[in-house]
Every structure is written in structure tokens, then in C-alpha cells.
Amino acid sequence: PHEDLLDLYSKCLPMLAQPRKSLWRKGKNAPAMKARWRWVMTESHETGEKAGQRLATTREEGLAWFERFFNFVGGSNFLTGASGSWACDLGWLVKAENFEKVLQGNYTNKENA
């Protein structure tokens, strides 16, 4: 659901560069976004009380997962540019290697870690 994901990104991360929807429908980043969506819909929790359960089984759960992800990104001084002159954008976030780094906590604020 590209449109909904773009809307969530804009809602949660208004301080970052905003994507043009027309360029995301079939642009070069569309396959990466589709792959990240597929990952969320098929991957399972690794630990905790939900271990073994899928991260999301419905469209609504998938969108809720991405809303939490975008809010997590919004809490990172590095990713939002609050600690320097660089800030990520949606294209950067949906690249597999960057997505993995964010999920691993590489960009969590040191004082919050």
C-alpha cells in the first residue's frame, strides 16, 4: 500500500524531505518499499511473548508496524538531522541495508540507549 505508507511517512516524519507520490508509484524506490512491506508481512517476532508470531498478518497491522518504525526513526537525532547536516529520506530508509541498520538500533540516540 504505497500511498498509505507515504502518508504515514509524511505524518510521522514531517521534518524530513517529503517524497512525491507520483515518483513512488513506479519509480526506482518502489521495489524496495514493496520488499520491506513483504518482509513485515512475513517475518516473525524473534523474542518476547510474541516470539514465533508474524509481525503483521493484516494490512492494518502492517501499517501500524510501519507507523511505529517511522516514529522510531523520528526519535533518532542522527536520522532526522538534529545532530548534523545530513538527514535520511524515505528512499534511504527502504534500502535493505539501511532498513536493517535502523532495526538493529545503529541510530538510537546514545543518551537513550
C-alpha positions as CSV (number, residue, x, y, z in Angstrom):
1,P,0.0,0.0,0.0
2,H,2.4,2.6,-1.2
3,E,0.0,5.6,-0.8
4,D,-0.7,4.7,2.8
5,L,3.0,4.2,3.6
6,L,3.8,7.6,2.0
7,D,1.0,9.2,4.1
8,L,2.4,7.6,7.3
9,Y,5.9,8.7,6.5
10,S,4.7,12.3,6.0
11,K,2.6,12.2,9.2
12,C,5.4,10.7,11.4
13,L,8.4,12.5,9.8
14,P,7.3,15.9,8.6
15,M,10.8,17.2,9.3
16,L,12.4,15.1,6.6
17,A,12.3,15.5,2.8
18,Q,8.9,14.5,1.6
19,P,8.5,12.1,-1.3
20,R,6.5,12.9,-4.4
21,K,3.8,10.3,-4.6
22,S,3.9,10.3,-8.4
23,L,7.5,9.3,-8.3
24,W,7.0,6.5,-5.8
25,R,4.3,4.6,-7.6
26,K,6.6,3.0,-10.2
27,G,9.9,4.8,-9.5
28,K,13.3,3.2,-8.7
29,N,12.4,3.0,-4.9
30,A,9.1,1.3,-5.4
31,P,10.6,-2.3,-5.5
32,A,12.5,-1.6,-2.2
33,M,9.3,-0.4,-0.5
34,K,7.5,-3.4,-1.7
35,A,10.2,-5.7,-0.4
36,R,10.2,-4.0,3.0
37,W,6.4,-4.4,3.1
38,R,6.7,-8.1,2.2
39,W,9.3,-8.5,4.9
40,V,7.0,-7.0,7.6
41,M,4.1,-9.2,6.4
42,T,6.1,-12.5,6.5
43,E,8.8,-12.1,9.3
44,S,8.2,-13.3,12.8
45,H,9.0,-11.9,16.2
46,E,12.2,-13.3,17.5
47,T,11.8,-12.8,21.2
48,G,9.3,-12.0,23.9
49,E,5.8,-13.1,24.4
50,K,5.1,-12.8,20.6
51,A,8.1,-15.0,19.6
52,G,7.3,-17.0,16.6
53,Q,4.2,-14.9,15.6
54,R,4.3,-12.8,12.5
55,L,5.0,-9.1,12.7
56,A,1.8,-8.4,10.8
57,T,-0.9,-10.5,9.3
58,T,-3.3,-7.9,8.0
59,R,-2.9,-4.6,6.1
60,E,-3.8,-2.7,9.2
61,E,-1.2,-4.4,11.3
62,G,1.4,-3.8,8.6
63,L,0.6,-0.1,8.6
64,A,0.7,0.0,12.4
65,W,4.2,-1.6,12.3
66,F,5.4,1.0,9.8
67,E,4.0,3.8,11.9
68,R,6.0,2.5,14.9
69,F,9.1,2.2,12.6
70,F,8.7,5.8,11.3
71,N,8.1,7.1,14.8
72,F,11.3,5.3,15.9
73,V,13.2,7.0,13.1
74,G,11.7,10.3,14.2
75,G,13.3,9.8,17.6
76,S,16.8,9.5,16.2
77,N,18.8,12.7,16.2
78,F,21.1,11.3,13.5
79,L,18.4,10.2,11.1
80,T,16.4,13.4,11.4
81,G,19.4,15.6,11.0
82,A,19.1,17.1,14.5
83,S,22.8,16.2,15.3
84,G,24.4,17.2,12.0
85,S,23.9,18.4,8.5
86,W,22.6,15.1,7.0
87,A,19.1,13.6,7.3
88,C,17.7,10.4,5.8
89,D,14.8,10.3,3.4
90,L,12.3,7.6,2.5
91,G,14.5,6.2,-0.3
92,W,17.4,5.8,2.1
93,L,15.1,4.1,4.8
94,V,13.7,1.4,2.4
95,K,17.0,0.3,1.1
96,A,17.6,-3.2,2.6
97,E,21.0,-2.4,4.2
98,N,19.7,0.8,5.8
99,F,16.4,-0.7,6.9
100,E,18.4,-3.4,8.7
101,K,20.7,-0.9,10.4
102,V,17.8,1.1,11.7
103,L,16.1,-2.1,13.1
104,Q,19.4,-3.2,14.7
105,G,19.4,0.1,16.6
106,N,22.5,1.6,15.0
107,Y,21.0,5.0,15.0
108,T,19.4,5.1,18.5
109,N,20.4,8.2,20.4
110,K,23.3,7.3,22.7
111,E,21.7,9.0,25.7
112,N,18.6,6.9,25.2
113,A,20.4,3.6,24.7
